[in-house]
Amino acid sequence: MHAPKPPSFHQNKLSSKTSNWTIKDSSDLYGVNRWGSRYFSINAIGHINIHPKGKDNVALDLVALVKELDGRNLKLPLLIRFDDILRDRLEQIHQAFQISIDQYNYKGRYKGVFPVKCNQQRQVVEKIMEYGRSWDFGLEAGSKAELLIALSLNENPKALLICNGYKDQRYIETAILARQLGRQPVVVIEQADEVERIVMASKELGAAPIIGIRAKLSSNGSGRWGNSIGEKAKFGLSIPEILITIEKLRSANLLHELRLLHFHVGSQITDIAILKDALQEAGQIYVELDRLGAPMGYLDVGGGLGVDYDGSQTATEASTNYSLQNYANDVVATIQECCLSNNVEVPTLVSESGRALISHFSILIFNILGNSYLPTNIPEKQAEECLPVRNLRETLKHIKILSNESHIDNSKLQEAWNDALKFKENALNAFRLGYLRLPDRAIAEQLTGACAHFIAKCLPQNKLIPEELKQLRSELAATYYANISIFRSAPDTWAIQQLFPIMPIHRLLEEPNQLGHFADLTCDSDGKLAQFISNGNSKSLLELHTLKPNQDYLIGMFLAGAYQEVMGNMHNLFGSTNAVHVRISKDGKYQLDHVIKSNTKSEILQAMEHNPEQLLERLRIASEVAIQQGTLKISDARRLMDHLENSLRQSTYLHNQSS
């Protein structure tokens, strides 16, 4: 038999286009010109360029950077965080709100906070606080552990510390004491029973926190997190509960500490109309709280500022139908209108835009270990072949004739494909009954793949094609084996089918000639990436390149800086990847501010309560027994133990032999 060759998804008439493939072709295909317009582009040699400070500033060749990091023994998979993008995102958000404040002559100001739950990594939160200090940028905590992080890192006395989540007595007492420390914690009442705990803690300590109320809005949500708003929302007080809370605070002489109204309309607001409705309702609630005697002063619009993952600018789950400036304009204009029409002083506007702040700054780079695909090469004819194989050869011959006709009849192609499937089934039935040998079955499967390949090549474009024939491209698609665990590095792709831009970071002057999806290193059948962005839609296959011998094929996952690192688990005991923080220096070159090494096997085993030394000792004893029994040589036993000891100090991911 001939050596198998990877099938191409291109039609005959497109096969000559490879040499004319351009940067624009790749940019359009993978959407770089849509989702990556400010920070990502394709350079003249077909590599992804990173623009950490925006398009008009320094550019870094991502492939060259990965190679240099490899020279520092930072192996793939690798998480690269560009701190300058983080700074730029902060600037962009504050600039958008300042433009709106100036445009509408808004008398208040904007003070953002970062929700720590989006990425609790110390280096990340430290950079946010460093870069955000000039704007008095603060933090939002949703648990007692996150509150400890926020208290430690949020040293600016003018920055807010929004305290969300479930709160016991100690949580509230900590916030009160932190206020006496010079911080600005705002304890947001999200459950009705928290009021009593605030009152008790205030009496106990003789001091009170700044108080906020989270309102359950009646407005409808949008997108995947639309149910986080409305009467059935997990957090927040209904209007009757808000009125009861006001009276309880008044009775406890704490109403003067009620300064903030909070609401939330979902982690990824896809439709700007949803935000407008919520803002109008929240604005009226804010006005009423002022009328009821609360001094107020802050309105927190929560999170939800969306990320346009596919660049389509639509109200789909992977996109948004508004810009950052649209968002800021609607927040400022709507709240101003509510307040001015009721003669109420406008509040300081607060947002908890975690996703929009940090999604862009982190890129996961992984290499491909190999691939597999349906064999489509035509096997040599054998001296004696069974009837199903002979029928498949005749069917393939007929398909080749059809493909050379000037006018291709889809119905004839459909009929030929049905014949091929029937003859393949005949071969399988004969094999199950023992009438067909394994080599014959292999020939039948190869011939069926060849039939699919030739039909797919001659299918006309822009015409109605039978549904069965549309599936041929999927049948011919390859599985690319990725050196990652999606459960560790991209859990949202599995858990909630989140779409991220995923693409090769090099070879972008070559026309991709293979459709495929990615399978990860875990032993779980769900461990795969099989949904990709497609300009307002999604697709199950991605255009990729044929692998080249002894050459890495590098893939990047973009816009995944929010949640993925902190929500990942250790499925199959794959740990964290190597991570680096890259910053542009004054001379235009880059420098590494932080290097975070990946988990070793020893660390992962200890996390699961295994003792690495004990494991080694058990295996040493087993090797001694094998030596005594004569089944293992002393030299091989030493080699085994050396390998195991070295393995414990190494990453959980796969490395090239040279590594």
C-alpha positions in Angstrom: 0.0 0.0 0.0 1.0 3.6 -0.6 2.0 5.7 2.4 -1.0 7.7 3.6 -1.2 11.4 2.8 -3.3 13.9 4.7 -6.5 14.8 2.7 -7.0 18.4 1.6 -10.3 20.1 1.9 -9.7 22.3 -1.1 -11.4 21.9 -4.4 -9.3 21.3 -7.5 -9.8 24.8 -8.8 -8.5 26.2 -5.5 -5.4 24.0 -5.2 -3.2 26.4 -7.2 -4.0 29.3 -4.9 -1.6 28.4 -2.1 1.3 30.4 -3.6 -0.9 33.5 -3.8 -2.2 33.2 -0.2 -1.8 36.6 1.5 -1.8 38.1 5.0 -5.2 39.5 4.3 -6.5 36.0 3.5 -5.3 34.7 6.8 -6.5 37.7 8.7 -10.0 37.4 7.2 -10.1 33.6 7.7 -9.2 33.7 11.4 -10.8 37.1 12.2 -7.6 38.8 13.4 -8.7 42.0 11.7 -12.0 41.8 13.6 -11.2 40.6 17.2 -7.6 41.7 17.3 -7.6 45.1 15.7 -5.8 46.9 18.5 -3.4 44.4 19.8 -2.8 41.7 17.2 -1.9 41.5 13.6 0.0 39.3 11.1 3.5 40.5 10.1 5.2 40.2 6.7 6.6 36.8 7.3 3.3 35.3 8.3 3.7 35.4 12.1 1.4 36.9 14.7 2.6 40.3 15.9 1.7 41.5 19.4 1.2 45.3 19.9 1.2 45.6 23.7 0.6 49.3 23.7 -1.7 49.5 20.7 -1.2 49.3 17.0 0.9 52.4 16.5 3.6 51.3 19.0 6.1 48.5 19.5 5.4 45.2 17.9 6.7 41.8 19.0 6.9 38.7 16.8 5.1 36.1 18.9 6.9 33.1 17.3 10.3 34.7 17.9 9.3 35.5 21.5 8.3 31.8 22.1 11.6 30.6 20.6 13.6 32.9 22.9 11.6 31.8 25.9 12.3 28.2 25.0 16.0 29.2 25.1 15.4 30.2 28.7 14.0 26.7 29.3 10.4 27.9 29.4 8.8 25.1 27.5 5.4 24.8 25.9 2.6 25.0 26.7 3.2 28.5 27.8 1.0 31.3 29.1 2.3 34.7 28.1 0.9 37.8 29.9 1.5 41.2 28.3 1.4 43.6 31.2 1.4 46.6 28.8 -1.9 45.4 27.4 -3.3 45.4 30.9 -2.2 49.0 31.4 -3.6 49.9 28.0 -7.0 48.3 28.8 -7.1 50.3 32.0 -6.4 53.5 30.1 -9.0 52.6 27.4 -11.7 52.1 30.0 -11.0 55.3 31.9 -10.5 57.3 28.7 -13.9 56.1 27.5 -15.7 57.2 30.7 -13.8 60.5 30.8 -14.9 61.3 27.2 -18.5 60.6 28.2 -18.2 62.6 31.4 -16.8 65.6 29.4 -19.3 65.2 26.6 -22.4 65.2 28.9 -20.9 67.6 31.4 -21.4 65.0 34.1 -20.6 66.4 37.5 -19.5 63.2 39.0 -16.6 60.9 38.3 -15.8 57.3 37.5 -14.0 54.9 39.8 -13.6 51.3 38.6 -12.8 48.2 40.6 -11.4 44.9 39.5 -13.3 41.7 40.5 -10.6 39.5 42.0 -12.5 36.4 41.0 -11.6 37.0 37.4 -7.9 36.3 38.0 -6.6 35.9 41.6 -2.9 35.5 40.6 -0.8 37.8 42.7 1.3 39.2 39.9 -1.9 40.1 38.0 -3.7 41.8 40.9 -0.5 43.7 41.8 -0.1 45.0 38.3 -3.7 46.2 38.2 -3.3 48.1 41.4 0.0 49.6 40.3 -1.3 50.7 36.9 -4.7 51.8 38.3 -3.4 54.0 41.2 -3.6 57.3 39.3 -7.3 56.7 38.8 -7.9 55.4 42.3 -8.8 52.1 40.8 -10.0 49.5 43.4 -10.9 45.9 43.9 -14.0 43.8 44.4 -13.9 40.7 46.7 -16.5 37.9 46.6 -15.2 35.8 49.5 -13.2 36.0 52.7 -10.1 34.8 51.0 -10.4 37.4 48.2 -11.1 40.0 50.9 -7.7 39.2 52.4 -6.0 39.7 49.0 -7.8 43.0 48.5 -7.0 44.3 51.9 -3.3 43.5 51.4 -2.9 44.9 47.9 -5.4 47.8 47.9 -3.3 50.3 49.8 -4.7 53.4 48.2 -7.1 55.1 50.7 -9.1 56.7 47.9 -9.7 53.4 46.1 -12.9 51.5 46.8 -13.0 47.9 48.1 -16.4 46.5 47.1 -17.3 43.5 49.4 -19.7 41.2 47.6 -20.7 37.5 48.1 -22.0 35.7 51.1 -21.0 37.3 54.4 -20.7 35.9 57.9 -20.0 37.9 61.0 -16.3 37.7 60.6 -16.4 38.9 57.0 -18.4 42.0 58.1 -16.2 42.6 61.2 -13.1 42.4 59.0 -14.5 45.1 56.6 -15.4 47.4 59.5 -11.9 47.1 61.0 -10.4 47.7 57.6 -12.2 51.0 57.4 -10.5 52.0 60.6 -7.3 50.9 59.0 -7.8 53.6 56.3 -9.3 51.5 53.6 -12.7 52.2 51.9 -14.6 48.8 52.1 -18.2 48.9 51.0 -20.2 46.0 52.4 -22.9 45.3 49.8 -26.0 43.8 51.2 -27.0 40.9 48.8 -29.1 38.8 51.2 -31.7 40.1 53.5 -30.3 38.4 56.6 -27.0 40.2 56.2 -28.6 43.4 57.6 -28.8 41.9 61.1 -25.2 40.8 61.0 -24.1 44.3 60.0 -26.1 45.8 62.8 -24.7 43.3 65.3 -21.1 43.8 64.2 -21.4 47.6 64.3 -22.7 47.5 67.9 -20.0 45.0 68.9 -17.1 47.1 67.4 -18.6 50.6 67.9 -18.0 51.4 64.3 -19.8 50.7 61.0 -18.8 49.9 57.4 -19.8 51.9 54.4 -22.9 50.1 53.2 -24.3 49.2 49.8 -27.4 47.5 48.6 -27.6 45.2 45.6 -31.0 45.4 43.8 -32.7 42.7 41.9 -33.8 44.4 38.7 -36.9 43.4 36.8 -35.1 44.0 33.5 -34.3 41.0 31.3 -30.8 39.8 30.9 -29.0 38.7 27.7 -26.5 36.1 26.6 -25.3 33.1 28.6 -25.6 34.9 32.0 -29.0 36.5 31.4 -30.5 34.7 34.4 -28.2 36.5 36.8 -30.7 39.4 36.7 -34.4 39.5 37.6 -36.6 38.2 40.4 -35.0 34.7 40.4 -31.4 36.1 40.6 -29.0 34.4 43.0 -28.0 37.7 44.7 -29.8 41.0 45.5 -32.8 42.4 47.3 -36.3 42.7 45.9 -37.9 46.1 46.2 -39.9 45.1 49.3 -36.7 43.8 50.9 -34.9 47.0 50.0 -37.6 49.0 51.9 -37.4 46.8 54.9 -33.6 47.1 54.9 -33.9 50.9 54.8 -36.1 50.9 57.9 -33.8 48.4 59.8 -30.8 50.6 59.0 -32.7 53.7 60.1 -33.7 52.0 63.4 -30.1 51.0 64.0 -28.9 54.6 63.2 -26.9 53.2 60.3 -28.8 54.8 57.4 -26.2 57.5 57.1 -23.7 54.8 56.1 -25.8 53.7 53.1 -23.8 55.1 50.2 -23.9 52.7 47.3 -26.5 51.0 45.0 -25.3 47.9 43.1 -26.8 45.9 40.3 -25.5 43.3 37.9 -26.8 42.2 34.5 -24.5 39.4 33.6 -20.9 38.5 33.0 -21.0 39.2 29.2 -23.6 41.7 28.2 -24.2 41.1 24.5 -27.0 43.6 23.7 -26.6 47.2 24.7 -30.4 47.6 24.9 -30.4 45.3 28.0 -28.0 47.6 29.7 -30.1 50.7 28.9 -33.2 49.1 30.5 -31.2 48.1 33.6 -29.6 51.6 33.9 -33.0 53.3 33.7 -34.5 51.1 36.4 -31.4 51.3 38.6 -31.3 55.1 38.2 -34.8 55.4 39.5 -34.1 53.1 42.5 -31.0 55.3 43.3 -33.2 58.4 43.2 -35.7 56.8 45.6 -33.0 55.7 48.0 -31.9 59.4 48.1 -35.5 60.5 48.8 -35.8 57.9 51.7 -32.9 59.6 53.5 -29.8 57.7 52.5 -26.9 60.0 51.6 -25.8 57.7 48.7 -23.0 58.9 46.4 -22.0 55.8 44.4 -23.8 53.7 41.8 -22.1 50.4 40.9 -23.2 49.1 37.5 -21.5 45.8 38.2 -19.7 43.7 35.7 -20.8 42.7 32.2 -18.8 45.0 29.9 -18.5 42.4 27.1 -15.6 41.2 25.0 -16.1 40.8 21.2 -14.5 37.4 21.0 -15.3 36.8 17.3 -15.2 40.4 16.1 -18.7 40.3 14.5 -20.1 43.2 16.6 -23.4 41.3 17.0 -25.5 40.4 20.0 -24.5 36.8 19.9 -22.9 35.0 22.9 -19.4 35.4 21.5 -19.7 39.1 20.7 -21.2 42.4 21.6 -23.3 44.9 19.5 -21.6 47.9 21.1 -18.2 49.4 21.7 -16.5 50.4 24.9 -17.4 54.1 24.2 -21.0 53.1 23.5 -21.1 51.4 26.9 -19.6 54.4 28.8 -21.9 56.9 27.0 -25.0 54.9 27.9 -24.0 54.6 31.6 -23.2 58.3 32.0 -26.1 59.7 29.9 -28.8 57.4 31.5 -27.8 58.0 35.1 -27.4 61.7 34.5 -30.9 61.9 33.0 -32.4 60.1 35.9 -30.7 62.2 38.5 -31.1 65.6 37.0 -34.8 65.1 36.2 -35.3 64.4 39.9 -33.0 67.1 41.3 -30.6 64.5 42.8 -26.9 64.9 42.7 -25.3 62.5 40.3 -23.3 59.7 41.8 -19.7 58.5 41.4 -20.0 55.8 38.8 -18.4 52.4 39.6 -18.0 49.4 37.4 -16.6 45.9 37.9 -15.3 45.2 34.4 -13.1 42.2 34.9 -13.5 40.4 31.7 -13.1 43.5 29.5 -10.0 44.5 31.5 -7.9 41.3 31.4 -9.1 39.1 28.6 -6.7 40.5 26.0 -3.5 40.5 28.0 -3.0 36.7 28.3 -2.2 34.3 25.4 -1.9 30.5 25.7 0.6 29.0 23.3 0.6 25.2 22.8 2.3 22.9 20.3 0.8 20.1 18.3 2.1 16.6 19.0 0.7 14.9 16.0 -2.5 14.3 14.1 -4.7 11.6 12.7 -7.2 11.5 9.9 -9.3 9.3 7.7 -6.9 7.6 5.2 -7.8 8.6 1.6 -4.9 7.2 -0.4 -5.9 4.5 -2.9 -4.5 1.1 -1.9 -2.8 -1.1 -4.5 -5.1 -3.7 -6.1 -4.6 -7.2 -4.7 -4.5 -10.4 -6.7 -7.8 -11.6 -5.2 -10.2 -9.1 -3.6 -13.6 -9.7 -2.0 -16.8 -8.5 -3.6 -17.3 -5.4 -1.3 -13.7 -4.2 -2.1 -14.3 -4.7 -5.8 -17.5 -2.8 -5.6 -15.8 0.1 -3.8 -13.1 0.3 -6.5 -15.8 0.5 -9.2 -17.6 3.2 -7.2 -14.4 5.2 -6.9 -13.8 4.9 -10.6 -17.3 6.2 -11.3 -16.7 9.1 -8.9 -13.5 10.1 -10.8 -15.4 10.1 -14.1 -18.2 12.3 -12.6 -15.5 14.7 -11.2 -14.2 15.3 -14.8 -17.6 16.2 -16.2 -18.1 19.9 -17.1 -21.4 19.9 -15.3 -21.3 18.0 -12.1 -24.7 16.5 -11.0 -25.1 16.5 -7.3 -27.7 13.8 -7.4 -25.2 11.4 -9.0 -22.6 12.3 -6.4 -25.1 11.6 -3.7 -26.0 8.2 -5.3 -22.3 7.3 -5.6 -21.7 8.2 -1.9 -24.6 6.1 -0.8 -23.2 3.2 -2.8 -19.8 3.7 -1.1 -21.4 3.6 2.4 -23.4 0.5 1.5 -20.3 -1.4 0.2 -18.3 -0.3 3.3 -21.1 -1.7 5.5 -21.1 -4.9 3.6 -17.4 -5.2 4.3 -17.9 -4.6 8.0 -20.6 -7.2 8.2 -18.4 -9.7 6.5 -15.6 -8.9 8.9 -17.9 -9.4 11.9 -18.9 -12.8 10.7 -15.4 -13.8 10.1 -15.5 -13.9 6.3 -13.2 -11.0 5.8 -9.6 -10.6 7.0 -8.2 -7.4 8.6 -6.1 -6.3 5.6 -9.3 -6.5 3.4 -11.2 -4.4 5.9 -8.4 -1.9 5.9 -8.6 -1.7 2.1 -12.3 -1.2 2.2 -12.0 1.7 4.7 -9.2 3.4 2.6 -11.3 3.1 -0.5 -14.3 4.6 1.3 -12.1 7.5 2.4 -10.8 8.0 -1.1 -14.4 8.2 -2.4 -15.2 10.8 0.2 -12.1 12.8 -0.7 -12.8 12.9 -4.5 -16.5 13.8 -3.9 -15.5 16.6 -1.5 -13.1 18.0 -4.0 -15.6 18.3 -6.8 -18.6 19.7 -4.8 -19.6 23.0 -6.3 -19.5 26.1 -4.2 -22.4 28.5 -3.5 -25.0 25.9 -4.6 -27.4 23.8 -2.7 -25.7 20.6 -1.6 -27.4 17.5 -0.1 -27.0 17.4 3.7 -25.2 14.1 3.6 -22.5 15.5 1.2 -22.0 18.5 3.5 -20.8 16.1 6.1 -18.0 14.9 4.0 -15.7 17.7 5.0 -16.2 16.6 8.6 -15.5 13.0 7.7 -12.2 14.1 6.2 -11.3 16.3 9.1 -8.2 15.6 11.1 -7.7 15.4 14.9 -4.7 17.5 16.0 -3.3 16.4 19.3 -2.6 19.5 21.5 -0.1 19.6 24.3 -2.6 21.1 26.8 -5.4 20.1 29.1 -8.5 22.1 28.4 -9.7 21.3 31.9 -6.7 23.2 33.2 -6.1 26.0 30.7 -9.5 26.5 29.0 -12.2 25.1 31.2 -15.0 27.4 29.9 -14.7 25.9 26.4 -15.8 22.6 28.0 -18.1 23.8 30.7 -20.1 26.5 29.0 -19.0 26.2 25.3 -17.2 29.6 25.5 -15.7 30.6 22.2 -12.2 32.0 22.0 -10.1 33.0 19.0 -7.8 30.0 18.3 -5.4 29.9 15.4 -1.9 29.1 14.2 0.6 31.8 15.2 2.8 31.1 12.1 2.7 29.8 8.5 0.1 32.5 7.8 1.5 33.1 4.3 0.5 29.5 3.5 -3.0 28.5 2.6 -4.3 26.1 5.2 -5.1 22.8 3.5 -6.7 20.7 6.3 -9.8 21.0 8.4 -9.4 19.8 12.0 -10.1 20.1 15.6 -7.9 19.7 18.7 -7.8 16.8 21.2 -6.0 17.5 24.5 -3.7 15.3 26.6 -6.4 14.0 29.0 -8.0 10.6 28.8 -11.4 12.3 28.8 -13.4 12.2 25.5 -14.6 15.8 26.4 -11.0 17.0 26.3 -11.2 18.7 23.0 -11.5 22.0 21.2 -14.1 21.6 18.6 -16.0 25.0 18.4 -14.4 28.0 16.8 -15.3 31.5 16.0 -16.8 32.3 12.6 -17.9 36.0 12.4 -21.2 35.8 14.3 -21.5 32.1 14.2 -19.5 29.1 15.3 -17.9 26.3 13.4 -16.9 22.8 14.5 -13.7 22.7 12.4 -10.8 25.0 12.0 -8.6 25.5 8.9 -5.1 24.3 9.7 -1.9 23.3 7.9 -0.3 20.0 7.2 2.3 19.1 9.8 5.9 19.2 8.7 8.4 16.6 10.0 10.6 17.8 12.9 8.9 21.2 12.9 6.7 22.6 15.7 3.2 23.7 14.8 2.2 26.4 17.2 -1.3 27.4 18.1 -2.5 30.4 20.1 -5.6 30.8 22.2 -6.4 34.5 22.5 -8.6 36.7 24.8 -8.7 34.0 27.5 -7.2 36.0 30.3 -10.4 36.1 32.4 -11.4 33.1 34.6 -9.5 30.3 32.7 -6.5 30.2 35.0 -8.4 30.3 38.2 -11.2 27.9 37.3 -9.0 25.2 35.8 -8.8 21.8 37.6 -6.2 19.0 37.7 -8.0 16.4 35.5 -5.5 13.5 34.9 -3.1 15.5 37.2 -2.1 18.0 34.6 -0.9 21.1 36.5 -0.3 24.7 35.6 1.7 25.7 32.6 4.7 27.9 32.5 3.8 31.5 32.6 5.7 34.8 32.0 4.9 38.4 32.4 6.3 40.4 29.4 6.7 44.2 29.5 8.1 46.6 26.9 11.1 48.5 28.2 12.0 52.2 27.5 14.3 51.2 24.6 11.5 49.4 22.9 12.7 45.9 23.8 10.9 43.5 26.0 11.8 42.3 29.5 10.4 39.5 31.7 9.1 40.9 34.9 7.9 37.6 36.3 8.4 33.9 35.5 6.1 31.4 37.1 7.2 27.8 36.5 4.7 25.1 35.8 3.7 22.6 38.4 6.0 19.6 38.7 4.7 16.1 39.0 5.8 16.0 42.6 3.8 19.1 43.4 0.7 17.8 41.8 1.0 14.4 43.6 1.4 16.2 46.9 -1.8 18.2 46.1 -3.6 14.9 45.9 -2.1 13.8 49.3 0.4 11.4 47.7 4.0 11.3 49.1 6.5 11.3 46.2 9.3 9.9 48.4 7.0 7.1 49.6 6.1 6.3 46.0 9.8 6.2 45.0 10.6 3.9 48.0 7.8 1.5 47.0 9.1 1.3 43.5 12.7 0.8 44.8 11.6 -2.1 46.9 9.7 -3.6 43.9 12.9 -3.2 41.7 15.0 -5.0 44.4 12.5 -7.9 44.3 12.7 -8.0 40.5 16.5 -8.1 40.7 16.4 -11.0 43.1 14.0 -12.8 40.8 16.3 -12.3 37.8 13.7 -10.3 35.8 15.4 -6.9 36.1 19.1 -6.1 35.7 20.8 -3.8 38.2 21.7 -1.3 35.5 18.1 -1.2 34.3 16.8 -0.8 37.8 19.1 2.2 38.3 17.9 3.6 35.0 14.3 3.2 36.1 14.8 4.9 39.4 16.8 7.8 37.8 14.0 8.3 35.3 11.4 8.4 38.0 13.3 10.8 40.2 13.9 13.1 37.3 10.3 12.9 36.2 9.1 14.1 39.6 11.0 17.3 39.1 9.6 17.9 35.6 6.4 19.4 34.2 3.2 17.4 33.8 3.2 18.2 30.1 5.0 16.6 27.2 8.3 17.9 25.9 10.3 17.2 22.8 13.0 14.6 23.2 15.7 17.3 23.3 14.0 18.7 26.4 
